[in-house]
Amino acid sequence: MPCMSRPRPVTLNNPEVYPYYAHKGPNRRFMQGFHGVMNGLFRPRASYLEGSEQMINDHLSADKPSLISLGHVSWFDPCNIAAVIHRQKVLRPIIGRVVVPANAPLFEKPVIGSIIDIGGAIPTFRPQDVKADEIILADNQETIEDKRLKASIAMVSLTIAHFNQGRHVAYFSEGTRNRDNPTHIQPIKGGIVRVANAVNTSDGDGLHMILMSPYYGQKPFGEKSWHELRHPMIGIGHLALEPGELLTKEAVRQRQQECLDLAIENYR
């Protein structure tokens, strides 16, 4: 049985970490309040790719889980995405039912660690996080690459477990914030594709993805006003796979780019 309190520290060498987060979802009441507060502070606008609003509505109305792929260009993205989900009636069913992989060191930070834990984040370990365990790895005759591989497998397994429990799973699918060119989606990391292909079995209903790409205008972020940071345009689309159909990173990138192009087109 998983421990009932948050495991500390959140490291790969703590055997309580993954059992705990495999069973723990977001606090729905907390997340409803969080989305409401973000909606009060931020005013993002939304544009849907043709046919996507109805497809998303049909899927969520059937109470089925989805993978959510998010573009990432600003530290304000989580706030604006939370606000747009609250503002868009079609998206509200996912509030309080989403888990999000987050960098493990964030769980150790005061205040932030508690908030993301309550909000349904699950820890993922980057290569630099694994390096902190070198001494223990040497004692166990286990290499850094072995530990990284185990972390990747455990993260995918944990995410699949949540999806199979009926929760939505959201990824910043580019892996890192896009600092170079906010008008072009970066290469997609493999995590979201591995999860998609694991859960989209041939005997299932087919996988449904929701994609969101925020756009804040042409000015560099250091020159943007508070008004601009709280009023992005967010392009929203969907991607539906047939049962057993394999998803590719390029298919995600192309659809994510279509959402971004739509946001750019409608930004004002």
Secondary structure, DSSP 8 states (H G I E B T S, - for coil): ---SS--SS-STT-TTHHHHHHH----HHHHHHHHHHHHHH---EEEE-TTHHHHHHHHHHTT---EEEE----TTHHHHHHHHHHH-GGGGGGTT-EEEEEEGGGGGSTTHHHHHHHTTEEEE--HHHHGGGHHHHHHTT--HHHHHHHHHHHHHHHHHHHHHTT-EEEEETTSS---S-TTS-----SHHHHHHHHH--TTS---EEEEEEEE--SS-GGG--HHHHT--EEEEEEEE--TT----HHHHHHHHHHHHHHHHHH--
